């Protein structure tokens, strides 16, 4: 058995060529296809990544959820998400990745809102439009001697991201139509993503949002069906699962990394949420 890494591997796709952006179209026929073995091992990307499936079928695991992706579909993967290819069959896929620094801030906020994103099935018209845009971006990507190469690449890739985002947002519904409950829940989720290792109590989030704890809980529960505490616990346990499955940190080290000095309490919490001990989960999900 190979030794587990001390950290979750990061695929340097976006920075592979030093531009902070990468885009390509590849055919995956079998295990000998270049790069496929690395893609079958759990990893993160160094950028915000998009995969447009043009042909074939892919089974993809993202944060312990399995998705079957068929043409003509697209999926977005956030840099924090751990994923791997499980199976594939005669695949043709276009993919592009862009680091946060090169991403339009408005688009970044929208991408955070749709994470985790499910595969988006495209209409023939939309698929054709995105495919044409990808082909143009690939041409720009290969024109490395152009005087304004970085600017052209950055602007064109952001336009491509916006095109995909528009369809995700359309599917989710307009942000302008969000109710007050939805808006508060959205703000809570944004805070949670930034603070889950340090803020463990609903009151901490209510205070930051200038709301009472009962009202925040009412908003979140009415919108999602789950309490604020549930969401806090689920976010913490997701990160714990990632580290247990894809690193060799001890359970105690993981507890500390996630903000728990009380190791026994963390162990009890993990068992309560998942129905098994942290060690049992690690043994079941060895990468």
C-alpha positions in Angstrom: 0.0 0.0 0.0 1.4 3.4 -0.9 2.0 5.9 1.9 -0.8 8.4 2.2 0.3 12.0 1.6 0.5 14.4 4.5 -1.9 16.8 2.7 -4.6 16.6 0.0 -2.8 16.7 -3.4 -3.3 19.7 -5.5 -3.3 19.4 -9.3 -1.5 22.5 -10.7 -3.7 22.7 -13.7 -4.2 26.5 -13.8 -0.6 27.3 -13.0 1.0 24.5 -15.0 2.1 27.0 -17.7 2.6 29.9 -15.4 -0.4 31.9 -16.6 -2.8 31.1 -13.8 -5.2 29.9 -16.5 -5.3 26.7 -18.5 -7.7 25.4 -21.1 -7.6 22.3 -23.2 -9.7 19.7 -25.0 -8.7 16.0 -24.5 -10.0 12.5 -25.4 -9.8 9.9 -22.7 -9.9 6.4 -24.1 -8.2 4.2 -21.5 -6.0 4.1 -18.5 -2.9 4.9 -20.6 -4.2 8.3 -21.5 -1.7 10.8 -20.3 -2.7 12.3 -16.9 -5.7 10.0 -16.3 -4.0 8.1 -13.4 -3.5 11.3 -11.5 -7.1 12.3 -12.1 -8.2 8.9 -10.6 -6.5 9.8 -7.3 -8.4 12.2 -5.0 -7.1 15.7 -5.4 -8.0 19.4 -5.4 -7.4 21.8 -8.3 -5.3 25.0 -7.9 -8.0 27.0 -9.6 -11.8 27.2 -10.2 -12.3 24.4 -12.7 -14.9 23.6 -15.3 -15.4 20.4 -17.3 -17.6 20.4 -20.4 -18.4 16.8 -21.4 -18.8 16.5 -25.2 -18.9 12.7 -25.6 -18.8 9.6 -23.4 -19.8 9.1 -19.8 -17.9 9.9 -16.6 -18.5 8.8 -13.1 -17.0 11.5 -10.8 -16.7 11.6 -7.0 -16.8 15.1 -5.5 -16.6 15.3 -1.7 -18.0 11.8 -1.2 -20.9 12.3 -3.6 -20.9 10.3 -6.9 -22.2 12.0 -10.0 -22.8 10.3 -13.4 -22.1 12.9 -16.1 -23.3 12.4 -19.7 -23.2 14.7 -22.7 -23.9 17.5 -23.0 -23.2 18.6 -19.5 -20.9 20.9 -17.6 -19.8 20.9 -14.0 -17.9 23.5 -11.9 -15.6 22.4 -9.1 -14.4 24.8 -6.4 -10.7 24.7 -5.4 -11.7 23.5 -1.9 -13.5 20.4 -3.2 -11.8 17.1 -3.3 -12.6 14.9 -6.4 -11.5 12.0 -8.5 -12.6 10.2 -11.6 -14.2 6.8 -10.8 -15.0 5.5 -14.3 -15.1 6.8 -17.8 -16.0 5.5 -21.3 -14.6 7.0 -24.5 -14.7 10.6 -23.2 -14.1 13.9 -25.0 -14.0 16.7 -22.5 -13.0 20.4 -22.6 -11.7 21.7 -19.3 -10.5 25.0 -18.1 -9.2 26.3 -14.8 -8.5 29.9 -13.5 -7.0 30.9 -10.2 -8.9 33.2 -7.9 -6.6 36.1 -8.6 -7.5 36.1 -12.3 -11.2 35.7 -11.7 -13.6 38.6 -11.9 -14.6 39.3 -8.3 -18.3 39.4 -9.2 -18.0 36.0 -10.8 -16.1 34.7 -7.8 -19.0 35.7 -5.5 -21.5 33.9 -7.7 -19.3 30.8 -7.9 -19.2 30.7 -4.1 -22.9 30.9 -4.0 -23.5 27.9 -6.2 -20.9 25.7 -4.5 -21.4 22.7 -4.3 -22.6 22.8 -7.9 -24.3 19.8 -9.5 -23.7 18.8 -13.2 -25.7 21.1 -15.4 -27.3 19.5 -18.5 -27.2 22.0 -21.4 -29.6 22.5 -24.3 -28.3 21.9 -27.8 -28.1 25.6 -28.4 -26.3 26.4 -25.1 -23.9 23.5 -25.6 -23.1 24.7 -29.1 -22.5 28.3 -27.9 -20.2 27.2 -25.0 -18.3 24.8 -27.3 -17.6 27.7 -29.7 -16.4 29.9 -26.9 -14.1 27.1 -25.6 -12.6 26.6 -29.0 -11.9 30.4 -29.3 -10.3 30.4 -25.8 -8.1 27.5 -26.7 -6.8 29.4 -29.7 -6.1 32.4 -27.5 -4.4 30.1 -24.9 -2.0 28.8 -27.6 -1.0 32.3 -28.9 1.6 32.8 -26.2 3.7 35.3 -28.3 0.9 37.9 -28.5 1.9 41.2 -26.9 -1.3 41.2 -24.7 -1.4 37.5 -24.2 -2.2 37.5 -20.5 -4.9 40.1 -20.8 -6.5 38.4 -23.8 -6.5 35.1 -22.0 -7.8 36.5 -18.8 -10.6 38.4 -20.4 -11.7 35.6 -22.7 -11.6 33.0 -19.9 -13.7 35.3 -17.6 -16.2 35.7 -20.4 -16.4 31.9 -20.7 -16.9 31.6 -16.9 -19.7 34.3 -17.1 -21.4 32.3 -19.9 -21.5 29.2 -17.8 -22.4 31.1 -14.6 -25.4 32.7 -16.4 -26.9 29.2 -16.9 -26.2 28.1 -13.3 -27.8 31.3 -12.0 -30.7 30.9 -14.3 -31.3 27.4 -13.0 -31.0 28.5 -9.4 -33.3 31.6 -9.9 -32.4 35.3 -9.9 -30.7 36.7 -6.8 -32.9 39.8 -7.2 -35.9 37.6 -6.4 -34.4 36.3 -3.1 -36.7 36.7 -0.1 -35.4 38.1 3.1 -35.1 34.6 4.5 -33.1 33.4 1.5 -30.8 36.5 1.7 -30.1 35.9 5.4 -29.4 32.2 4.7 -27.1 33.0 1.9 -25.2 35.5 4.1 -24.9 32.9 6.8 -23.5 30.3 4.4 -20.9 32.8 3.2 -19.9 33.5 6.8 -19.8 29.8 7.6 -17.4 29.0 4.8 -15.0 31.6 6.1 -15.3 30.9 9.8 -16.3 27.2 10.5 -12.9 26.4 12.1 -13.2 29.3 14.6 -17.0 29.9 15.1 -18.9 26.9 16.3 -22.0 28.4 17.9 -25.0 29.8 16.1 -24.8 32.9 18.3 -21.5 33.9 16.7 -23.0 34.0 13.3 -26.1 35.8 14.5 -24.0 38.5 16.1 -22.0 39.0 12.8 -25.3 39.4 10.9 -26.8 41.7 13.6 -29.7 39.2 14.2 -31.0 37.4 17.2 -30.0 33.7 17.3 -33.6 32.5 17.2 -34.4 34.6 14.1 -31.3 33.4 12.3 -32.2 29.8 13.1 -35.8 30.4 11.9 -34.6 31.9 8.6 -32.1 29.1 7.9 -34.5 26.3 8.9 -37.4 27.7 6.8 -35.1 28.0 3.8 -33.1 24.8 4.0 -35.1 22.5 6.4 -32.1 22.3 8.8 -31.0 24.3 11.8 -27.9 26.6 11.9 -26.2 24.1 14.2 -26.8 21.3 11.6 -25.1 23.4 8.9 -22.1 24.2 11.2 -21.6 20.6 12.1 -22.0 19.4 8.5 -19.3 21.8 7.2 -16.9 20.8 9.9 -17.5 17.1 9.4 -17.1 17.5 5.6 -13.6 18.9 6.1 -12.8 16.2 8.7 -13.9 13.5 6.1 -11.6 15.1 3.5 -8.6 15.0 5.8 -9.3 11.6 7.2 -9.6 10.1 3.7 -6.8 12.0 1.9 -4.1 12.7 4.5 -2.1 10.9 7.1 -2.8 13.4 9.9 -4.0 11.8 13.1 -7.5 12.2 14.3 -6.2 14.4 17.1 -4.3 16.6 14.6 -7.4 16.9 12.5 -9.5 17.9 15.5 -6.9 20.7 16.3 -6.8 21.9 12.7 -10.6 22.2 12.8 -10.5 24.2 16.0 -11.2 21.6 18.6 -8.8 21.5 21.5 -11.2 19.0 23.2 -10.3 15.9 21.2 -12.9 13.6 22.9 -15.6 16.1 22.1 -14.7 16.2 18.4 -14.6 12.4 18.3 -18.1 12.2 19.8 -19.4 14.8 17.4 -18.0 12.9 14.4 -19.6 9.7 15.5 -22.9 11.4 16.2 -23.0 13.0 12.7 -21.7 10.1 10.6 -22.8 7.1 12.6 -19.2 5.8 12.9 -16.0 6.7 14.6 -13.4 8.8 12.8 -11.0 5.8 12.6 -13.7 3.6 11.2 -14.5 6.2 8.5 -10.8 6.5 7.6 -10.4 2.7 7.3 -13.5 2.5 5.1 -12.4 5.3 2.8 -8.7 4.8 2.5 -7.6 6.7 -0.6 
